[in-house]
Amino acid sequence: MHFVINVFVTAVCFISIILFKEILNKIVKVLLSVIGCGTLSYALAILVKKCGEWFGCWSGDAQYIKSDFLWIFAIVLVVYIIINIIAKKNKA
């Protein structure tokens, strides 16, 4: 259930940025982006843990979610920044 909630929050954040890009200031956009990337990273960390449990390659110890979250967050943030740079170049 936590996975579904995190994916929903991520979708709401990114859709809000897209729909209200003209009326939101930069600080709110950055805040929504960080929240969206954080919740997406946490959802992916939960998904990695669940897949490990389903396929029997993980004992189910929940303490590793934090370390998974940190490296997934870095990857998601870099991908988001790259997509943002490409979108700005195509717009200009």
C-alpha positions in Angstrom: 0.0 0.0 0.0 2.9 2.4 0.7 4.1 1.9 -2.8 0.8 2.9 -4.3 0.5 6.0 -2.1 4.0 7.1 -3.0 3.4 6.7 -6.7 0.1 8.7 -6.4 1.9 11.5 -4.5 4.6 11.5 -7.2 2.0 11.7 -10.0 0.2 14.6 -8.2 3.5 16.5 -7.8 4.6 16.1 -11.4 1.1 16.8 -12.8 0.8 19.9 -10.7 4.1 21.2 -12.1 2.9 20.6 -15.6 -0.6 22.0 -15.3 0.3 25.1 -13.2 3.8 25.9 -14.6 2.7 29.5 -15.5 1.3 30.4 -12.1 3.8 28.7 -9.8 7.0 30.5 -8.8 10.4 28.8 -9.0 10.6 27.9 -5.3 7.3 26.0 -5.4 8.3 24.2 -8.6 11.6 23.2 -7.0 9.8 22.1 -3.8 7.3 20.0 -5.8 10.1 18.5 -7.9 12.1 17.5 -4.8 9.0 16.0 -3.2 8.1 14.2 -6.4 11.6 12.8 -6.8 11.8 11.8 -3.1 8.5 9.9 -3.1 9.3 8.2 -6.5 12.6 7.1 -5.1 11.0 5.7 -1.9 8.4 3.9 -4.0 11.1 2.4 -6.2 13.0 1.3 -3.0 9.9 -0.4 -1.7 9.4 -2.1 -5.1 13.0 -3.3 -5.1 12.5 -4.8 -1.6 9.2 -6.4 -2.6 10.7 -7.9 -5.8 13.5 -9.3 -3.7 11.0 -10.9 -1.3 8.9 -12.3 -4.1 11.9 -13.9 -5.9 13.5 -15.1 -2.6 16.7 -13.2 -2.9 16.0 -10.9 0.1 15.4 -11.8 3.7 12.9 -9.0 4.1 15.0 -6.9 6.5 13.5 -3.4 6.2 16.6 -1.5 7.3 18.0 -1.6 3.8 15.2 0.5 2.4 17.0 3.6 3.5 20.2 2.8 1.6 18.2 1.8 -1.4 16.3 5.1 -1.2 19.5 7.1 -1.1 21.0 5.7 -4.3 17.7 5.5 -6.1 17.0 9.2 -5.1 20.3 10.2 -6.7 19.6 8.4 -9.9 16.1 9.8 -10.2 17.3 13.3 -9.5 20.0 13.1 -12.1 17.5 11.7 -14.7 15.0 14.5 -13.8 17.7 17.2 -14.2 18.7 15.8 -17.6 15.1 15.7 -18.8 14.6 19.2 -17.7 17.8 20.4 -19.5 16.7 18.6 -22.7 13.2 20.1 -22.5 14.6 23.6 -22.1 16.9 23.2 -25.1 14.1 22.0 -27.3 11.8 24.8 -26.1 14.4 27.5 -27.0 
